[in-house]
Structure formats: structure tokens, C-alpha cells
Amino acid sequence: MIEVGILKNFDSGTYKAGVQLAGSLTTYFDDISVAKNIPSSALVIGNYVIVAIPGGNPKDACVIASWPGGTSGGGGGASTFLDLSDTPSSYSGQAGKSAKVKSDESGLEFFSSWEKVAEIIPTSNVDYVDFTGLDINTDKLYVLYAIIKNPQASQSEYYLYRNGDYTKTNYWLQYLRVYGSSIGYQRVNFPSVMWVPAGGGSFGAMNITRDPDGYMLVGCLYPQGRGNAIEISMRMMSSTNTTPNITSLRFEAYTAGAIGAGSVLILCKPRTA
């Protein structure tokens, strides 16, 4: 997010400033960073400034430009964000991204908090969906969003395996289910992360990681049912053995064909740059 403000104070020792946003008597940023490519001589109290607020978080706000009142757009000054010397030169391919100060504090760059690894929408009913080419040692965490339609006449559990280990007893599940005023819970020796009734649908968000000792850990929160039959479940799953990495995942239906056509599975990973 980019805002225009008025410079209210500046400390050349700490290179921090106080800024009041233009047109606001109440919105004030105090003790925020100033880009070090701006000479202190240009930071005159009362100047207009451009404030970059990455992700809308005021704690990360930074002054990235300064000019005297009345000279904006004239005398060779910047008229857009891209005209500045320490910002990206193009918006191409940057839709939906935020701006942040570079690690060397030399300017700004665009970034996104999450990156989509894969999106799979089956065009026919299938038993399972595979995600390959993964590297959890580098990515640290995956989030799998699953919007599942079960078109079959039987209910189905949905399992999550890693690295081709399809032995169900190599995983443990603990679940908590709330439906109406009733609560159900159980620990079982298989890798179920979701359950969908016959002809029903559900949405699940699964956080997937490998802990420091090498065990796969999965946490899934999902609602199911419709109208006054809505219920919610929380499932935590762990592998019984360790692995040096997680390089593939399989989301599999216990009932044949219970991942219906039009179901949506999206795998994402966090980004730090």
C-alpha cells in the first residue's frame, strides 16, 4: 500500500521520521524508517513524502520519497510510483502483490506472502490426486485446500500420504467432531484428514509440515453438511516413521471415485521474497 503524507519530524541519527497522512488530521505514523538513498537535506519538515506500507502493516512503513510542497509532478519529480529510482520498473506480473523494503534497505521490491504450487480440478470422478516435485525442507510448510464433492452412494474418508508410503497403519489420526449439541472424538490408526457423506460436499484446509525430527504432521479444519445439518471437524494426523524430506503428497478417497468431477484441490506454499 502506498500513501502520501507530510513530513512532521526527522532524526538524521536514526533515519526515522514522523509522518501525517495527507488529508487526515488523525492518521499519524511515528518513528518509521526512511529509505537511506534519500539525502537528509531533502527531508525538510513540511515536505510531501511517499510512504510504503507493505501488507498494510504500519510497523513496516517506510518513507521512500520526499519533495517540497507544490512541486509534485513538476521540475522532473516522480509522478508515479514506478518513476522513483529505487522501486521496480514495471507492474507486469505483479498483480495482487505488496511492496516491501529490500533486505539491504536500498529500495523496494514486490512480493507475495503465498505461492500456488498446483491447482487440480478433476474432469471425471477419480480415486486420488498426486502432488509431486515438492521439497518441504526448503518450503517448510504446505497448505492444501480441498473442495470435495462425493458423488458416490457411499460415504468416504479421505487419506493424505507422503512419499509413496500408502500403508495406512504408518499414520495416526486424532479427531474432534461437533454436530448440533453432540461432540465426538476418537484416535485411529490411519491417515484420514477429511470425511464426506454420500452425495455430500465439504471444504478442508490442511497445514502440512515435517517436524524437526522428521515426522509428517497435518492439521485439518473442515466444515461439512448444509443448512441445519452443518457440522465441523478438526483432525490432527502424524506419521509413525520419519523421513528426510517430503517430496510428494497423495490425497486419496477410501471410496472409489469419491473425488468427484469439479472438485478443487489447491496446494500452496509460503514465500519469503
C-alpha positions as CSV (number, residue, x, y, z in Angstrom):
1,M,0.0,0.0,0.0
2,I,1.3,3.5,-0.9
3,E,0.2,6.7,0.8
4,V,1.1,10.4,0.5
5,G,1.9,12.2,3.7
6,I,3.5,15.4,5.2
7,L,6.8,15.1,7.0
8,K,6.4,16.3,10.6
9,N,9.8,15.4,12.0
10,F,13.0,13.6,11.1
11,D,16.0,12.3,13.1
12,S,19.1,12.1,10.9
13,G,20.9,9.9,13.5
14,T,18.3,7.1,13.5
15,Y,17.0,7.9,10.0
16,K,13.5,7.8,11.4
17,A,10.6,10.1,10.7
18,G,7.1,11.1,11.8
19,V,4.5,11.5,9.0
20,Q,0.9,12.7,8.9
21,L,-1.0,11.2,6.1
22,A,-2.3,13.9,3.6
23,G,-5.9,14.9,4.1
24,S,-6.1,13.3,7.6
25,L,-5.9,15.0,10.9
26,T,-5.7,11.8,12.9
27,T,-3.7,9.3,10.9
28,Y,0.0,9.7,12.0
29,F,3.0,7.4,11.7
30,D,5.7,7.9,14.3
31,D,9.3,6.7,14.3
32,I,9.1,5.0,10.8
33,S,12.1,4.1,8.7
34,V,13.3,6.4,5.9
35,A,15.0,5.0,2.8
36,K,18.7,5.7,3.1
37,N,19.0,6.7,-0.6
38,I,17.1,9.9,0.3
39,P,19.6,12.6,1.5
40,S,18.9,14.2,4.8
41,S,19.0,17.6,3.1
42,A,15.8,16.5,1.2
43,L,13.9,15.7,4.3
44,V,12.6,19.1,5.2
45,I,9.8,19.4,7.7
46,G,6.6,20.1,5.8
47,N,7.7,18.3,2.6
48,Y,5.4,15.9,1.0
49,V,6.5,12.2,1.3
50,I,5.5,8.9,-0.1
51,V,5.1,6.2,2.5
52,A,5.2,2.5,1.5
53,I,3.2,0.2,3.9
54,P,3.9,-3.4,3.0
55,G,0.9,-5.6,3.5
56,G,-0.9,-2.6,5.2
57,N,1.2,-3.2,8.3
58,P,2.2,0.2,9.9
59,K,5.1,-1.4,11.7
60,D,6.8,-2.0,8.3
61,A,6.1,1.5,6.9
62,C,8.9,3.3,5.2
63,V,9.4,6.8,3.6
64,I,10.6,6.2,0.1
65,A,10.4,9.8,-1.5
66,S,10.3,13.4,-0.4
67,W,9.6,16.7,-2.3
68,P,8.7,20.3,-1.4
69,G,5.0,21.2,-1.3
70,G,3.7,22.5,-4.7
71,T,6.4,20.7,-6.8
72,S,4.8,17.3,-7.2
73,G,4.7,16.3,-10.9
74,G,6.9,19.2,-12.0
75,G,10.6,20.0,-12.2
76,G,11.4,16.4,-13.1
77,G,9.9,14.9,-10.0
78,A,8.3,11.5,-9.9
79,S,4.6,11.4,-11.0
80,T,4.1,7.7,-10.3
81,F,5.5,5.0,-8.0
82,L,7.4,3.4,-10.9
83,D,9.2,6.8,-11.7
84,L,11.2,6.5,-8.5
85,S,14.8,5.4,-8.8
86,D,14.6,2.7,-6.0
87,T,11.4,1.0,-7.0
88,P,10.6,-1.8,-9.6
89,S,10.4,-0.5,-13.1
90,S,7.1,-2.3,-14.1
91,Y,3.9,-3.6,-12.6
92,S,3.8,-6.5,-15.2
93,G,3.3,-9.8,-13.4
94,Q,2.9,-8.2,-10.0
95,A,-0.9,-8.2,-9.7
96,G,-2.0,-8.7,-6.1
97,K,1.5,-8.4,-4.6
98,S,2.7,-5.9,-1.9
99,A,5.8,-3.8,-1.7
100,K,8.4,-4.2,0.9
101,V,11.8,-2.7,1.7
102,K,14.7,-4.9,0.4
103,S,16.9,-6.8,2.8
104,D,19.7,-4.4,2.1
105,E,17.4,-1.3,2.7
106,S,18.3,0.0,-0.8
107,G,14.8,0.3,-2.1
108,L,11.5,-1.5,-2.6
109,E,10.5,-4.8,-4.3
110,F,7.2,-6.6,-4.9
111,F,6.4,-9.8,-3.0
112,S,3.6,-12.2,-2.3
113,S,3.1,-14.0,1.0
114,W,2.0,-17.2,-0.6
115,E,2.6,-19.0,-3.9
116,K,0.3,-21.6,-5.6
117,V,2.2,-24.8,-6.2
118,A,-0.6,-26.6,-8.1
119,E,-4.3,-26.5,-8.8
120,I,-6.1,-29.7,-9.8
121,I,-9.8,-29.8,-10.9
122,P,-10.7,-33.4,-12.0
123,T,-13.0,-33.5,-15.1
124,S,-14.2,-37.0,-14.1
125,N,-14.6,-38.9,-10.8
126,V,-11.2,-40.1,-9.5
127,D,-9.8,-42.1,-6.6
128,Y,-6.8,-39.9,-5.8
129,V,-4.8,-36.8,-6.8
130,D,-1.0,-36.6,-6.6
131,F,1.3,-33.6,-6.0
132,T,4.9,-34.2,-6.9
133,G,8.2,-32.2,-7.2
134,L,7.8,-30.9,-3.6
135,D,10.6,-30.0,-1.2
136,I,9.4,-29.3,2.3
137,N,12.9,-28.8,3.6
138,T,13.1,-25.6,1.5
139,D,9.4,-24.6,1.6
140,K,8.9,-25.5,5.4
141,L,5.1,-25.7,5.1
142,Y,2.4,-26.6,2.6
143,V,-1.3,-25.7,2.8
144,L,-3.8,-27.9,0.8
145,Y,-7.2,-26.5,0.2
146,A,-9.7,-29.2,-0.8
147,I,-13.3,-28.5,-2.0
148,I,-14.6,-32.0,-2.3
149,K,-17.8,-33.4,-3.9
150,N,-18.6,-37.0,-3.1
151,P,-20.9,-38.2,-5.9
152,Q,-21.0,-41.8,-4.7
153,A,-23.7,-43.7,-2.9
154,S,-21.4,-44.4,0.0
155,Q,-19.6,-42.1,2.4
156,S,-15.9,-41.7,2.1
157,E,-12.8,-41.0,4.2
158,Y,-10.0,-39.1,2.5
159,Y,-6.4,-40.0,3.2
160,L,-3.2,-38.0,2.9
161,Y,0.0,-39.9,2.2
162,R,3.6,-38.7,1.7
163,N,6.5,-40.0,-0.4
164,G,4.6,-43.1,-1.7
165,D,4.0,-44.6,1.7
166,Y,0.5,-45.9,1.3
167,T,0.5,-48.2,4.3
168,K,-2.4,-46.9,6.4
169,T,-1.1,-48.1,9.7
170,N,2.0,-45.9,9.3
171,Y,-0.1,-42.9,10.3
172,W,-2.3,-42.0,13.3
173,L,-5.3,-39.7,13.4
174,Q,-6.9,-37.8,16.3
175,Y,-10.2,-36.1,15.5
176,L,-12.8,-33.9,17.2
177,R,-16.3,-33.6,15.6
178,V,-19.0,-31.2,16.7
179,Y,-22.5,-31.7,15.2
180,G,-25.5,-30.0,16.8
181,S,-25.1,-30.3,20.5
182,S,-23.1,-33.5,20.3
183,I,-19.3,-34.0,20.4
184,G,-17.5,-37.0,19.0
185,Y,-13.8,-37.8,19.3
186,Q,-11.5,-40.8,18.6
187,R,-7.9,-41.8,17.8
188,V,-7.5,-44.2,14.9
189,N,-4.5,-45.8,13.1
190,F,-4.9,-44.5,9.6
191,P,-4.3,-41.1,7.8
192,S,-7.8,-39.7,7.3
193,V,-7.9,-35.9,7.0
194,M,-11.5,-35.5,5.9
195,W,-14.8,-37.3,5.7
196,V,-17.7,-36.6,3.3
197,P,-21.1,-38.3,3.4
198,A,-22.7,-39.9,0.3
199,G,-23.7,-37.3,-2.2
200,G,-22.3,-34.6,0.0
201,G,-19.6,-32.0,-0.1
202,S,-17.0,-30.4,2.2
203,F,-14.2,-27.9,2.3
204,G,-10.9,-28.6,4.1
205,A,-7.8,-26.6,4.8
206,M,-4.8,-28.7,5.7
207,N,-1.5,-27.4,7.1
208,I,1.3,-29.9,6.2
209,T,4.8,-29.9,7.6
210,R,7.7,-32.1,8.7
211,D,8.8,-31.5,12.3
212,P,12.5,-31.2,13.3
213,D,12.7,-34.9,14.0
214,G,11.3,-35.8,10.6
215,Y,7.7,-36.8,11.3
216,M,4.9,-35.6,9.0
217,L,2.3,-33.5,10.8
218,V,-1.0,-32.5,9.4
219,G,-3.7,-30.3,10.9
220,C,-7.1,-30.0,9.1
221,L,-10.1,-28.0,10.0
222,Y,-13.2,-28.5,7.8
223,P,-17.0,-28.0,7.8
224,Q,-19.5,-30.3,6.1
225,G,-23.2,-30.6,5.6
226,R,-25.7,-27.9,4.6
227,G,-28.3,-25.8,6.3
228,N,-29.3,-27.0,9.7
229,A,-27.2,-30.2,9.2
230,I,-23.9,-28.2,9.2
231,E,-21.1,-29.6,11.4
232,I,-17.4,-29.0,11.9
233,S,-14.4,-31.3,12.4
234,M,-10.8,-30.9,13.4
235,R,-8.3,-33.6,12.6
236,M,-4.6,-33.9,13.6
237,M,-2.5,-36.6,11.8
238,S,1.0,-37.8,12.3
239,S,3.2,-40.4,10.6
240,T,4.7,-43.2,12.7
241,N,8.0,-43.1,10.9
242,T,10.4,-40.3,9.9
243,T,11.6,-39.1,6.5
244,P,14.5,-36.7,5.5
245,N,12.1,-34.7,3.3
246,I,8.6,-34.6,1.9
247,T,8.7,-34.6,-1.9
248,S,5.2,-35.8,-2.8
249,L,1.7,-36.0,-1.4
250,R,-1.3,-38.1,-2.4
251,F,-4.9,-37.1,-1.5
252,E,-6.9,-40.3,-1.8
253,A,-10.5,-41.3,-1.4
254,Y,-11.3,-44.5,0.5
255,T,-14.4,-45.0,-1.7
256,A,-13.7,-45.4,-5.4
257,G,-14.5,-42.3,-7.4
258,A,-15.3,-40.2,-4.4
259,I,-13.3,-37.3,-5.6
260,G,-16.0,-36.0,-7.9
261,A,-15.6,-34.2,-11.1
262,G,-15.4,-30.4,-10.4
263,S,-13.7,-30.9,-7.0
264,V,-10.9,-28.4,-6.5
265,L,-7.5,-29.1,-4.9
266,I,-5.1,-26.2,-4.5
267,L,-1.6,-26.7,-2.9
268,C,0.2,-23.5,-1.7
269,K,3.5,-22.7,0.0
270,P,4.7,-19.6,1.8
271,R,7.2,-17.1,0.2
272,T,9.8,-15.1,2.0
273,A,10.9,-13.0,-1.0
